[in-house]
């Protein structure tokens, strides 16, 4: 008998409610509600509108009940990582949670290193260093003596906040807890000693729940409002990349994944974290995965630059679909210029078009003359960055990779998939596009006893998805450009 599950998948720019019907061998997905998201600038900060997002989720639940009936097998939530909420002694929200692009974190990483060294933090957490990590957000609050931090009684990551509002249960799910940079993957617990040294209170931290933990039924009042008769909330991998990687249809140990979207997360799946001087040198991270695995990966700025260019051009009266931008890029000259997508010039929102031109001029490259050429140089730069990170990963793990799996919305950009194959010289297997929602739903099915292992989950993914393989072509030109231009851009 088919069962229906509901996945709430919230990203930094939009959120969705996706219904999944599982018949025991494959899953059929249907998006039942989509809503916008984004940082809201108010006062001196950039915030998330958490209450509106929860209201949209309740709308999605109601729409799913109308579509599928009043009995759902499970409900699961995943969101972006690092951001959090604080609750007071009455479980009231202490202000709107801040967005990870909030400027309060500027300079906080270096200030923290004056108290605890970079090497010590990495040895305790195994996490890559990014200024917006939860650790440095909390350190910024401690540094400015935030009254919220002084009265906070409970710390919850964003998906955990929504789980609490749905069920009344306060836990931090494993995969999202590991994005904080104060989870110790060796002791499998919070790194409270690290927080103590940075004068960040640790008594507000709740228990850590494994991925796939049932959290309880939807609150009676919310269920009645939505017309829901039965349906338990399950913590899948509540970090969206954790859910996406669960749905990567890997079969061999020498495969890696790229979860492609606004960010490109390139990494390998490990049974134990890799915490070594080489991992620190190349700024790799060890984030929690499903079935007690670790996602050894690096964050690369993905299609963010293309998204920002599109937004700027639309403001200027040039309205493009992403498919139109990809077509324009395919018609532009190849390997004329490239950008490092992780350069500091491209981190914050703004006039990405002008920044790209200035970057190319400063690095001695030909400035792209058309919108298509600008998109092409960003896509080629992203593919070359993936090559660079792949080589570093092979060095750190002392293994040779033979296949790249790309999942997520980025695989709809077929030019990027082909460029990644060409730049790395490896076959790229693309699919599924709905990896995050699919992984979320299949981890719920595991929690309900319908699946018994990660291998079974990935077999269902293969049954449910059309996979497309891109073979590398023209690798000599890519090799020459990588060695002659890209490695000298001053990354």
Secondary structure, 3 states (H helix, E strand, C coil): CCEEEEEEEECCCEEEEEEEEECCCCEEEEEEEEEECCCEEECCEEECCHHHHHHHHHHHHHHHHHHHCCEEEEEEEEECCCCEEEECCCCCECCCCECCCCHHHCCHHHHHHCCCCHHHHHHHHCCCCCCCCHHHHHHHHHHCCCHHHHHCCEEEEHHHHHHHHHHCCCCEEHHHHCCCCCEECCCCEECHHHHHHCCCCCCCECCEECCCEEEEECCHHHHHHHCCCEEEEEECCCEHHHHHHHCCCCCCCCEEEEEECCEEEEEEEECCCCCCHHHHHCCCEEEECHHHCEEEEEEEECCHHHHHHHHHHHHCCCCCCHHHHHHHHHHCCCCCCCCCCCCHHHCCCCCHHHHHHHHHHHCCCCCCCCHHHHHHHHHHHHHHHHHHHHHHHHHHHCCCCCEEEEECHHHHCHHHHHHHHHHHCCEEEECCCCHHHHHHHHHHHHHCCCCCCHHHHHHHHHHHCCCEEECCCCHHHHHHHHHHCHHHCCC
